[in-house]
Amino acid sequence: MRDLLAELRIRLEHVADLQDTAALLGWDQATYMPAGGSQTRGRQLATIARLAHEALVDPAIGSLLDRLEPELESIDPDSDEARLISVTRFDYDRATQVPAHFLAEFEKHASHGYQLWVQARPADDFALVADHLERTVELSRRYSSFFSGYQHVADALIDESDRGMTVARLRPLFRELRARLLPLVDATTAGGGQAPGNAGSAREVADGSPLRACYPEAAQIAFGEEVIRAFGFDFRRGRQDRSGHPFATALGDGDVRITTRVREADLSEALFSSLHEAGHGMYEQGIDPGLHGTPLAGGTSAGVHESQSRLWENVVGRSYAFWRHYFPLLRERFPDQLTEVSLEAFYAAVNLVSRSLIRTDADELTYNLHVMIRFELECELLEGTLAVADLADAWRERYRSDLGVDSGGDSDGVLQDMHWFSGLVGGAFQGYTIGNILSAQFYAAASKAQPDLPEQMASGSFGGLHAWLKENIWRHGRKYTPDELLLRATGSEMSIEPYLAYLSDKYRRLYPAG
């Protein structure tokens, strides 16, 4: 068995090397590549995707799995070896159902789509990408058709990102979450968005003005990097750059890249993007080194991955305890902008609730409404009950009904996210709301183990939380399914109750009645 596992790992490392190379090309495309290189980069990514796919579906891997699986009865089912065999089987069986030429075709299509989106959004020109999106929907349906045993056309796409999740499971969950979020949103935005109070008393500011002064770019980046270093993001094994849409990517053991974007007129843009992507980055950096080079070296699902970014961005980074420590330091860096601003006013500003157009700028209360609109629209696109030609109008109607705002043009509407224009339609957006739900559930479990976490954060110490997350989540990589990992870490199945309790407690203090 040892020899068979060694041979399997050699083959899987070859696959991982190709996948990491594709990730590096994608990172470069989003950061430093000149726009003129898009056509060539699309061809390069298509070639790498084909080679990686061919390496994974090599019959030799199937033969190794066939010979190894009978040995599973004799070893610990939770061992790295047993989980490597089962996860590789899952990936192998899925990959063998998808023709390599399809993946190459889609990679080329997606790379071209990203460049079209980069042009279309600032031009407010949905027509520029409409035909491309029509083709993306067709390709997404075709991709889903390669897999059997799913009840909904989106299920195969969702299962790839969030294993075990289905439309039948998510739709009722999202309906209940929406129904319970709307009263909280209404209470905090009554009268046109009344001003929040401080950590528990009278209302103090009417808008986010403390964030809207001129904050020089270099100083913003320096402050954000100081914070994420304190969180535990390891710059010896990672780096931060700028991109149009912040993201994180792992290029193998010891090389994790994150990006941010800066607006000098908005302090929150770069700071919270850095905190968010650092959460993703620390997850990747915290994976057991022994899992690298195998399918186990990665987050167990999109939702669990997102839970880590949202935990550090929101549960930590927008907490009163966090700002008790960091606001005096921030005011020292930006005295002209913040000398007259109190801690309470600044804390209220970073937690201001408003009905807005942009998902990535949304506050914690309204964010999931943005996600659930997208999830339902993409399900309808895949079902064929919504045509691409009607998508922009459907988007505007959902925003009017759910958030009470009108996007007007498409640049802040259907064009605001790159996902549908650089990837599949379906299987991505649900992970954001799953991540929000799990962020509170994981933090509640960590707080039970370490009741003094707020006091630790108020002193600028994040090692306790970092260590708990690494021990209970990060180090396992993909060894466990999302449901298994959640049960092991928290002792319970996924529930919206800890998340709603967190939001209700926080915002009822910020927005007291009356």
PAGUSE-743362 format. One line per 2 residues: for each residue x, y, z of C-alpha. Coordinates in steps of 0.2 Angstrom, whole numbers. Layout:
N
X:Y:Z | ...
***
This chain:
514
0:0:0 | 14:12:4
22:10:-13 | 5:12:-22
1:28:-11 | 19:35:-16
15:32:-34 | -2:41:-33
6:56:-24 | 19:58:-38
5:58:-51 | -6:70:-40
9:82:-38 | 10:83:-56
-8:88:-57 | -6:101:-43
9:108:-52 | -1:112:-67
-16:119:-57 | -4:130:-48
4:136:-64 | -14:140:-71
-17:150:-54 | -1:160:-57
-6:164:-75 | -23:170:-68
-16:180:-54 | -4:189:-67
-19:192:-78 | -28:201:-64
-13:211:-58 | 1:215:-70
-3:208:-87 | -5:221:-101
-23:221:-108 | -15:216:-125
-10:199:-118 | -28:193:-116
-30:183:-131 | -13:174:-129
-17:172:-110 | -33:164:-114
-24:151:-125 | -11:148:-112
-24:145:-99 | -34:133:-110
-18:123:-114 | -14:121:-95
-32:117:-91 | -31:103:-104
-15:96:-98 | -20:96:-80
-37:88:-84 | -28:74:-94
-16:71:-80 | -30:69:-68
-40:57:-79 | -25:47:-83
-31:29:-82 | -16:25:-71
-24:35:-57 | -40:26:-59
-30:9:-58 | -21:15:-42
-37:20:-34 | -45:3:-38
-30:-6:-30 | -30:5:-15
-48:6:-11 | -49:-12:-4
-36:-7:8 | -47:6:16
-55:-7:28 | -39:-10:36
-34:8:40 | -41:23:50
-55:31:40 | -49:48:46
-31:46:42 | -23:56:29
-21:41:18 | -39:36:19
-45:53:15 | -33:56:1
-40:40:-8 | -58:45:-5
-56:63:-10 | -46:58:-25
-59:46:-30 | -72:60:-30
-62:72:-40 | -56:58:-52
-74:52:-55 | -80:70:-59
-65:74:-70 | -67:58:-80
-85:64:-85 | -79:80:-93
-70:80:-109 | -53:89:-109
-58:98:-125 | -73:106:-116
-62:112:-102 | -50:120:-114
-64:128:-124 | -72:135:-108
-55:142:-101 | -52:151:-118
-70:157:-117 | -69:163:-99
-52:172:-101 | -60:182:-116
-75:185:-106 | -65:193:-92
-57:205:-104 | -74:210:-111
-81:213:-93 | -66:224:-89
-71:235:-104 | -90:233:-102
-92:238:-84 | -84:256:-85
-93:259:-101 | -110:253:-93
-112:242:-109 | -121:226:-105
-124:223:-123 | -105:221:-125
-105:205:-115 | -123:199:-118
-119:187:-132 | -104:180:-122
-115:177:-107 | -128:168:-117
-114:156:-122 | -108:155:-104
-126:149:-99 | -126:136:-113
-108:130:-108 | -114:130:-89
-129:119:-94 | -118:108:-104
-105:106:-90 | -119:101:-78
-126:88:-90 | -109:78:-89
-115:73:-71 | -129:62:-66
-139:59:-51 | -143:78:-48
-161:84:-46 | -158:102:-52
-147:109:-66 | -137:119:-54
-134:105:-41 | -119:98:-50
-111:116:-51 | -115:119:-32
-108:102:-27 | -92:106:-35
-90:122:-24 | -100:117:-9
-100:98:-8 | -117:92:-1
-127:108:-5 | -141:108:-17
-154:120:-23 | -167:110:-13
-157:113:3 | -152:131:-1
-169:138:-7 | -178:135:10
-163:140:20 | -161:157:10
-180:160:11 | -180:159:30
-164:169:32 | -171:183:20
-188:183:30 | -178:185:47
-166:198:40 | -178:210:32
-186:216:49 | -168:220:55
-164:229:39 | -181:239:41
-177:243:59 | -160:250:55
-165:260:39 | -182:267:45
-184:285:41 | -171:285:27
-157:276:37 | -157:284:54
-140:286:62 | -133:272:73
-127:275:91 | -111:270:99
-107:254:107 | -124:254:116
-131:272:118 | -138:287:109
-136:289:90 | -121:299:85
-117:299:66 | -129:300:51
-117:293:38 | -100:286:35
-92:303:34 | -77:297:45
-72:285:31 | -74:298:17
-60:310:19 | -44:309:8
-33:294:14 | -17:293:5
-15:276:-4 | 2:271:3
-3:275:21 | -19:264:18
-9:250:12 | 4:251:26
-10:251:39 | -19:236:32
-3:226:31 | 1:230:49
-16:223:54 | -16:207:44
2:204:50 | -5:205:68
-19:193:62 | -6:180:57
-5:182:38 | 13:176:35
22:188:22 | 37:176:21
24:164:13 | 13:177:5
11:194:-3 | -2:207:-6
-4:216:-23 | -18:227:-31
-31:221:-43 | -48:227:-50
-57:214:-40 | -49:208:-24
-45:190:-23 | -34:177:-15
-25:162:-23 | -13:149:-17
1:144:-29 | 7:130:-19
15:127:-2 | 24:143:4
16:155:-10 | -1:163:-6
-6:179:-15 | -19:191:-10
-25:207:-18 | -34:223:-13
-40:239:-21 | -38:257:-15
-49:272:-16 | -41:287:-7
-58:294:-4 | -64:279:5
-54:271:19 | -64:256:20
-61:249:3 | -43:244:5
-44:240:23 | -58:228:23
-53:220:7 | -36:216:15
-44:209:30 | -56:199:20
-43:191:8 | -31:189:23
-44:177:30 | -43:167:14
-24:168:14 | -22:162:32
-33:147:28 | -22:142:14
-6:145:24 | -13:135:39
-15:119:29 | -5:104:36
11:104:25 | 9:85:23
-6:88:12 | 2:99:-1
4:92:-18 | -12:82:-16
-31:86:-18 | -32:88:1
-22:104:0 | -36:117:-1
-51:123:7 | -65:110:10
-78:121:1 | -81:139:-5
-93:142:9 | -80:136:23
-67:147:14 | -78:162:14
-82:159:32 | -64:163:36
-63:179:26 | -80:185:33
-75:181:51 | -59:191:50
-67:205:40 | -83:207:50
-84:197:66 | -67:203:70
-63:218:59 | -79:227:62
-80:223:81 | -80:236:95
-66:226:103 | -55:227:87
-57:246:86 | -54:249:104
-36:244:100 | -34:250:82
-43:266:81 | -30:276:92
-17:269:80 | -27:274:65
-29:291:71 | -10:293:74
-8:288:55 | -22:300:49
-23:314:62 | -30:327:50
-44:316:45 | -48:308:62
-43:320:76 | -61:326:78
-68:309:77 | -72:298:92
-70:279:93 | -89:278:95
-92:288:79 | -79:278:69
-86:261:75 | -103:267:70
-97:272:53 | -89:255:49
-105:247:53 | -117:259:45
-132:250:37 | -139:257:21
-149:250:6 | -136:250:-7
-132:244:-25 | -115:236:-23
-113:219:-15 | -95:221:-11
-98:237:-2 | -114:231:7
-115:231:26 | -117:215:36
-136:216:37 | -140:219:18
-125:209:11 | -135:192:10
-149:200:1 | -137:204:-13
-131:186:-14 | -148:178:-13
-154:189:-28 | -139:183:-38
-142:165:-33 | -160:165:-38
-156:174:-55 | -143:161:-60
-154:147:-55 | -167:154:-67
-155:157:-81 | -150:138:-79
-168:133:-78 | -172:143:-94
-185:153:-85 | -175:169:-87
-167:174:-103 | -151:183:-104
-160:197:-114 | -171:200:-99
-158:198:-85 | -153:217:-83
-172:221:-81 | -174:206:-69
-159:212:-59 | -167:230:-57
-184:223:-52 | -176:212:-38
-166:226:-32 | -181:237:-31
-192:223:-22 | -178:217:-10
-167:232:-6 | -178:246:-11
-165:254:-23 | -164:256:-42
-148:253:-51 | -152:263:-66
-138:258:-77 | -129:241:-78
-112:245:-72 | -118:245:-54
-131:232:-59 | -129:216:-68
-111:220:-73 | -104:224:-55
-98:206:-52 | -85:197:-63
-91:179:-59 | -103:176:-73
-91:184:-86 | -76:174:-81
-83:158:-75 | -98:147:-75
-115:153:-71 | -120:144:-55
-111:136:-41 | -102:152:-34
-113:164:-26 | -121:153:-13
-104:151:-5 | -104:169:1
-120:167:12 | -115:150:18
-99:158:23 | -107:172:33
-118:159:42 | -103:148:46
-92:163:51 | -103:166:66
-105:148:70 | -86:145:70
-83:161:80 | -96:155:93
-87:139:95 | -70:148:97
-78:159:110 | -84:145:120
-67:138:120 | -59:155:124
-72:166:132 | -60:181:133
-58:183:114 | -65:201:114
-52:206:128 | -38:198:118
-44:208:102 | -45:224:112
-27:222:117 | -22:218:99
-19:200:101 | -26:188:89
-15:172:92 | -29:163:102
-42:164:88 | -29:161:75
-23:145:84 | -41:139:86
-45:141:68 | -29:133:63
-32:118:74 | -50:115:70
-52:121:52 | -37:126:42
-25:111:45 | -37:99:39
-38:106:21 | -50:95:12
-49:80:23 | -67:82:28
-83:87:19 | -90:104:25
-103:95:35 | -91:84:44
-79:98:47 | -93:109:54
-99:95:66 | -81:92:72
-77:110:75 | -93:116:83
-103:100:88 | -118:105:78
-124:105:60 | -126:121:50
-138:133:58 | -143:151:54
-146:154:73 | -129:159:79
-127:171:64 | -144:179:67
-140:181:86 | -124:189:82
-132:201:70 | -147:205:81
-136:208:96 | -124:219:87
-136:230:77 | -149:232:91
-135:240:101 | -129:251:87
-147:255:82 | -157:256:98
-176:258:97 | -183:275:98
***
